[in-house]
C-alpha cells in the first residue's frame, strides 16, 4: 500500500486487522470472547508458509549469490599434482590452475602461462585482455587461452567481484509469473471486496448499527484469501523438495510454473544421456612415443571440452599428471566445434576433428571418426571415444517421448546413431555433427514453430546462452540420477 499497489497481501492485511479490531472490541465491551484464537492460527500458518518458502529457496535457488556464477570447485596444486577443491576451501596463497574457458574464482597473481582474460561479466567489455606474468587478475574473469597458474591473493568470499555482487543495488528479486498473475487478479479482487464491504456498511448503517458492523467485518474476514496465500509457498516449496529428492533441480520456481507447458525436450549426448567421465579411449594410428603422449596430454589438459578431458585423463594414467606443469604451452587457441591447437616447445600440435587438420593422413588405415592428432605436419592417428549410457537414461527418454517430442543434438559424429536409434521413436530426431551455431539455429527454429521447449543444462554453453536470451525458455539444471552404475553400449 505504501507503493500505491493492491496485491494479494492487502486483503490478507485487512482481514487480519479487522479480525483483531473486532476481537478487541468484543473483549473490551464484554460483547463476546473475540476471535484471537483464529487470528493467532491465521498468522501462525501464514508465517510458517513464508518460512517454508524462504527455507526451500535458500537451499535450492541457483540465483541466491555469487556462487551461482562460479564453478563448484577449482584445480589446486598439491605438490606436483592437481586436486579438485571446493571454492570455500581455497585460501590466500593457494596455487590453482585455470584452463581455457574457465573462470577465475578469486583475485590472484599470475605465476605462469599466457593470460588472456575476458572480463565481460565484470566490466561489460568483451575484448580479452592480455596480462603478463606477475600481474593481478580479478575474480569473474574468464581465461581465453591455455592453462595459467595463479597464486590466490584473497579468498573467494573476499574478492572484488563478490563485494560488487553483494552491493544493495544488485539485490533485486524477480517475481514469478504466478505471483505477477496473482497480483494482477488481486487488484480487482481487493477492489471488489472493499466495494462490497463498504456498500454493505452504508446499506445497513442507517437501519441497524450492529448488523452493519457485523456484516462489514464478516465480508472482510470471510473474503480473506488465506488458502491462496498458503497454497503458493507450500506447493512450490514442496514441489522443489520432491524434485530435489530425485536429483532433479530447477533454476527457480518460474521453471515449475512453465514446466507443464513444455512439450519438446532438447538434449545433448555427451554428459547428458551418456556419462562423460566414464568412457573408453582407444588410439588408432601410428604408435605414439612417450614424448608424443606427453605433448598430446599437455595440449588436451588446456581445454575444458569433454573429449579433451577424457584424452588427458587416459594419458595421465601413465604417470603424466604433471605434464601441464612441465611443458610451456604457447599460442594456444580453441576453435569451438573444431578442436584445439598450440605450440609446445618447437612443435605445432593440433587436436580435433578431421576437417581441423592441416594435412590428410598418409596412412590409408587412418580413416575413421574420432579426435585426430597432428604433430607438425603429420597426422599420427585419432582417438576413438566409447561412451556409456547413464543409468535409467533409456527409461527416462522413453517416458519423455510419451509426453512429447525429444530431440538429440550432438557435436559428435553419427558413429553411435545405430545404437541410439532404438531409443528414439523417430530417427529424424537424432542430429549429429552439430556446431554451436547449428544448435542455436535448431532452437530458434523450434521457437519459430511456436513450440514450448526445454533444454538440458548440459547441452552446451551455446544453448545455455540461448536459454538466457530467449524469453519463456526454462533451463533445467539436471544432476545425474546415480554416478555409481554404468550401462555400456
ZAMARGU-4260 file (C-alpha; in steps of 0.2 Angstrom, whole numbers, plus 5000, padded with zeros to 4 digits):
<rodrens>
0) 5000/5000/5000 | 5015/5011/5003 | 5019/5010/4985 | 5001/5013/4979 | 4999/4995/4973
5) 4985/4982/4978 | 4992/4965/4978 | 4986/4949/4987 | 4994/4955/5004 | 4981/4969/5005
10) 4965/4958/5008 | 4976/4947/5020 | 4981/4963/5030 | 4963/4969/5030 | 4956/4953/5036
15) 4969/4951/5050 | 4967/4969/5055 | 4948/4968/5056 | 4949/4952/5065 | 4960/4959/5078
20) 4950/4975/5080 | 4933/4966/5081 | 4941/4954/5094 | 4947/4969/5104 | 4930/4977/5103
25) 4921/4962/5109 | 4933/4958/5123 | 4933/4976/5130 | 4914/4978/5128 | 4911/4961/5135
30) 4900/4958/5120 | 4909/4941/5116 | 4925/4931/5118 | 4933/4938/5102 | 4942/4928/5089
35) 4960/4929/5095 | 4962/4911/5093 | 4958/4911/5074 | 4969/4927/5072 | 4984/4918/5080
40) 4981/4902/5069 | 4980/4913/5054 | 4996/4922/5057 | 5005/4906/5063 | 5001/4897/5047
45) 5005/4912/5036 | 5022/4914/5044 | 5025/4895/5043 | 5021/4896/5024 | 5033/4910/5021
50) 5047/4902/5032 | 5045/4886/5022 | 5046/4895/5006 | 5061/4905/5011 | 5070/4890/5018
55) 5067/4880/5002 | 5073/4894/4991 | 5088/4896/5001 | 5093/4878/4999 | 5088/4876/4981
60) 5089/4893/4972 | 5103/4894/4959 | 5102/4913/4959 | 5105/4917/4978 | 5123/4924/4977
65) 5139/4925/4968 | 5142/4906/4969 | 5129/4903/4956 | 5141/4911/4943 | 5157/4902/4949
70) 5161/4883/4947 | 5159/4871/4961 | 5177/4868/4963 | 5195/4873/4957 | 5210/4864/4952
75) 5223/4867/4966 | 5241/4862/4965 | 5247/4850/4978 | 5265/4845/4976 | 5267/4840/4958
80) 5249/4835/4956 | 5232/4844/4955 | 5217/4841/4966 | 5199/4847/4964 | 5195/4858/4979
85) 5178/4867/4984 | 5179/4885/4982 | 5176/4889/5000 | 5191/4878/5005 | 5203/4889/4995
90) 5214/4901/5005 | 5225/4916/5000 | 5242/4909/4995 | 5235/4893/4987 | 5240/4890/4969
95) 5227/4885/4956 | 5226/4881/4938 | 5213/4889/4926 | 5210/4881/4909 | 5203/4889/4893
100) 5185/4894/4896 | 5186/4893/4915 | 5183/4907/4927 | 5195/4914/4939 | 5186/4911/4956
105) 5196/4924/4967 | 5208/4938/4965 | 5226/4932/4961 | 5243/4935/4954 | 5249/4926/4938
110) 5263/4914/4941 | 5264/4906/4924 | 5256/4905/4907 | 5249/4917/4894 | 5234/4925/4902
115) 5220/4931/4890 | 5206/4937/4901 | 5188/4941/4896 | 5181/4952/4909 | 5164/4955/4901
120) 5154/4949/4916 | 5163/4961/4927 | 5166/4976/4916 | 5155/4973/4901 | 5169/4974/4889
125) 5170/4958/4879 | 5188/4961/4872 | 5200/4949/4880 | 5215/4957/4890 | 5232/4951/4888
130) 5240/4951/4906 | 5259/4946/4908 | 5265/4935/4922 | 5267/4944/4939 | 5251/4955/4936
135) 5235/4954/4946 | 5219/4946/4939 | 5202/4948/4947 | 5188/4935/4951 | 5175/4934/4937
140) 5187/4934/4923 | 5187/4920/4910 | 5203/4913/4903 | 5203/4913/4884 | 5220/4904/4881
145) 5230/4890/4888 | 5232/4884/4906 | 5238/4898/4918 | 5245/4896/4935 | 5238/4908/4949
150) 5243/4912/4967 | 5227/4917/4976 | 5229/4934/4985 | 5211/4933/4993 | 5198/4921/4997
155) 5183/4919/4986 | 5172/4927/4998 | 5183/4942/4999 | 5186/4945/4981 | 5182/4961/4971
160) 5168/4953/4961 | 5160/4946/4977 | 5160/4963/4986 | 5152/4970/4970 | 5139/4956/4969
165) 5134/4960/4987 | 5130/4978/4984 | 5112/4983/4988 | 5109/4989/4971 | 5111/4972/4964
170) 5100/4963/4976 | 5084/4964/4966 | 5071/4950/4967 | 5061/4945/4952 | 5043/4939/4954
175) 5037/4923/4947 | 5024/4923/4933 | 5011/4916/4946 | 5015/4930/4958 | 5013/4943/4944
180) 4996/4935/4939 | 4990/4934/4957 | 4994/4952/4960 | 4985/4957/4944 | 4970/4947/4949
185) 4971/4953/4967 | 4969/4972/4962 | 4952/4968/4955 | 4948/4956/4969 | 4953/4968/4983
190) 4944/4982/4975 | 4928/4972/4973 | 4929/4966/4992 | 4931/4984/4998 | 4916/4990/4987
195) 4905/4976/4993 | 4911/4979/5011 | 4908/4997/5011 | 4891/4995/5001 | 4885/4983/5015
200) 4891/4995/5028 | 4882/5010/5020 | 4866/5000/5017 | 4864/4993/5035 | 4871/5008/5045
205) 4855/5019/5044 | 4845/5003/5048 | 4854/4994/5061 | 4872/4998/5068 | 4875/4981/5075
210) 4871/4972/5059 | 4881/4985/5049 | 4897/4982/5059 | 4894/4963/5059 | 4891/4962/5040
215) 4906/4974/5036 | 4918/4964/5046 | 4911/4947/5040 | 4914/4952/5022 | 4932/4957/5025
220) 4936/4942/5036 | 4927/4929/5025 | 4935/4936/5009 | 4952/4935/5016 | 4962/4924/5004
225) 4971/4913/5017 | 4971/4897/5007 | 4978/4906/4992 | 4992/4914/5002 | 4996/4897/5010
230) 4995/4887/4994 | 5009/4896/4984 | 5023/4894/4996 | 5018/4876/5002 | 5015/4870/4984
235) 5030/4877/4976 | 5042/4873/4990 | 5036/4855/4992 | 5037/4853/4973 | 5056/4859/4973
240) 5059/4847/4988 | 5051/4832/4980 | 5061/4835/4963 | 5077/4838/4973 | 5074/4821/4981
245) 5076/4813/4964 | 5091/4824/4960 | 5081/4835/4948 | 5085/4853/4951 | 5076/4868/4943
250) 5084/4885/4942 | 5069/4894/4950 | 5050/4892/4953 | 5047/4900/4936 | 5053/4884/4928
255) 5040/4874/4939 | 5026/4886/4933 | 5032/4884/4915 | 5036/4865/4915 | 5018/4860/4912
260) 5018/4869/4896 | 5034/4861/4889 | 5030/4848/4876 | 5048/4847/4867 | 5064/4842/4875
265) 5081/4845/4868 | 5096/4835/4875 | 5114/4833/4871 | 5123/4816/4870 | 5140/4818/4879
270) 5137/4821/4898 | 5119/4821/4897 | 5112/4804/4891 | 5130/4797/4892 | 5142/4798/4906
275) 5156/4809/4900 | 5168/4804/4914 | 5166/4786/4911 | 5172/4782/4893 | 5184/4770/4885
280) 5198/4779/4875 | 5207/4770/4861 | 5220/4776/4849 | 5220/4771/4831 | 5236/4775/4820
285) 5255/4775/4822 | 5261/4770/4839 | 5264/4786/4850 | 5281/4788/4858 | 5282/4793/4877
290) 5286/4811/4871 | 5272/4812/4859 | 5260/4806/4873 | 5266/4820/4884 | 5264/4833/4871
295) 5246/4827/4867 | 5242/4826/4886 | 5249/4844/4888 | 5238/4851/4874 | 5222/4841/4880
300) 5225/4847/4898 | 5222/4865/4892 | 5204/4863/4886 | 5188/4861/4896 | 5180/4851/4882
305) 5174/4833/4887 | 5184/4825/4874 | 5200/4834/4879 | 5196/4829/4897 | 5194/4811/4893
310) 5210/4810/4882 | 5220/4819/4896 | 5213/4808/4909 | 5218/4792/4899 | 5236/4798/4896
315) 5238/4803/4914 | 5236/4785/4919 | 5254/4784/4913 | 5260/4795/4927 | 5259/4810/4916
320) 5249/4821/4929 | 5262/4834/4930 | 5263/4837/4911 | 5253/4853/4911 | 5266/4860/4923
325) 5282/4854/4915 | 5278/4859/4897 | 5276/4878/4891 | 5261/4879/4880 | 5261/4894/4869
330) 5250/4901/4855 | 5235/4891/4862 | 5219/4893/4853 | 5202/4884/4853 | 5190/4883/4838
335) 5173/4879/4845 | 5166/4864/4837 | 5183/4860/4828 | 5197/4857/4840 | 5212/4865/4849
340) 5230/4869/4844 | 5246/4876/4852 | 5264/4877/4851 | 5274/4866/4863 | 5292/4868/4863
345) 5296/4869/4844 | 5282/4858/4839 | 5265/4863/4832 | 5251/4851/4839 | 5233/4850/4834
350) 5219/4840/4842 | 5201/4839/4834 | 5190/4834/4820 | 5197/4828/4803 | 5192/4844/4795
355) 5203/4854/4808 | 5219/4845/4802 | 5230/4855/4790 | 5235/4839/4780 | 5227/4822/4776
360) 5233/4806/4784 | 5247/4797/4774 | 5242/4780/4780 | 5226/4774/4772 | 5222/4764/4788
365) 5220/4781/4797 | 5202/4784/4791 | 5188/4785/4804 | 5178/4795/4815 | 5187/4802/4831
370) 5198/4815/4838 | 5213/4817/4826 | 5231/4821/4832 | 5243/4831/4821 | 5261/4834/4826
375) 5269/4847/4815 | 5263/4842/4798 | 5260/4824/4801 | 5243/4816/4806 | 5248/4802/4819
380) 5230/4795/4820 | 5214/4798/4830 | 5207/4794/4847 | 5190/4784/4847 | 5179/4788/4862
385) 5167/4775/4868 | 5154/4782/4879 | 5142/4774/4892 | 5124/4777/4895 | 5119/4785/4911
390) 5108/4773/4922 | 5090/4774/4918 | 5093/4785/4903 | 5083/4774/4891 | 5068/4773/4903
395) 5069/4792/4905 | 5070/4796/4887 | 5056/4784/4883 | 5045/4792/4896 | 5048/4809/4890
400) 5044/4804/4872 | 5027/4798/4879 | 5024/4816/4884 | 5030/4825/4869 | 5045/4826/4857
405) 5063/4823/4861 | 5077/4829/4850 | 5096/4824/4852 | 5109/4837/4846 | 5127/4832/4847
410) 5143/4839/4840 | 5150/4821/4838 | 5149/4810/4823 | 5135/4798/4819 | 5145/4783/4823
415) 5133/4779/4838 | 5117/4783/4828 | 5113/4764/4826 | 5115/4762/4845 | 5104/4777/4849
420) 5091/4775/4836 | 5081/4761/4845 | 5079/4773/4860 | 5071/4787/4850 | 5054/4785/4841
425) 5059/4794/4826 | 5077/4793/4819 | 5075/4810/4811 | 5076/4817/4829 | 5094/4812/4830
430) 5105/4826/4824 | 5124/4824/4824 | 5139/4834/4819 | 5130/4850/4825 | 5141/4865/4828
435) 5136/4878/4841 | 5129/4889/4828 | 5118/4874/4821 | 5112/4870/4838 | 5107/4888/4841
440) 5098/4888/4824 | 5089/4872/4828 | 5082/4880/4844 | 5077/4896/4835 | 5068/4885/4823
445) 5058/4877/4837 | 5054/4894/4844 | 5048/4900/4827 | 5036/4885/4826 | 5028/4890/4842
450) 5034/4875/4852 | 5036/4876/4871 | 5053/4868/4874 | 5066/4864/4887 | 5085/4862/4885
455) 5096/4851/4896 | 5108/4862/4906 | 5122/4851/4900 | 5119/4853/4881 | 5132/4866/4878
460) 5137/4884/4883 | 5128/4889/4867 | 5112/4883/4872 | 5114/4890/4890 | 5117/4907/4882
465) 5102/4904/4871 | 5091/4900/4886 | 5096/4916/4894 | 5092/4926/4878 | 5075/4919/4873
470) 5060/4923/4884 | 5050/4909/4890 | 5063/4895/4889 | 5065/4886/4906 | 5083/4880/4908
475) 5083/4864/4918 | 5098/4860/4929 | 5099/4841/4929 | 5110/4831/4940 | 5114/4813/4936
480) 5102/4800/4944 | 5117/4790/4951 | 5135/4790/4946 | 5139/4773/4953 | 5131/4762/4939
485) 5135/4762/4921 | 5127/4753/4906 | 5139/4751/4892 | 5133/4752/4874
</rodrens>
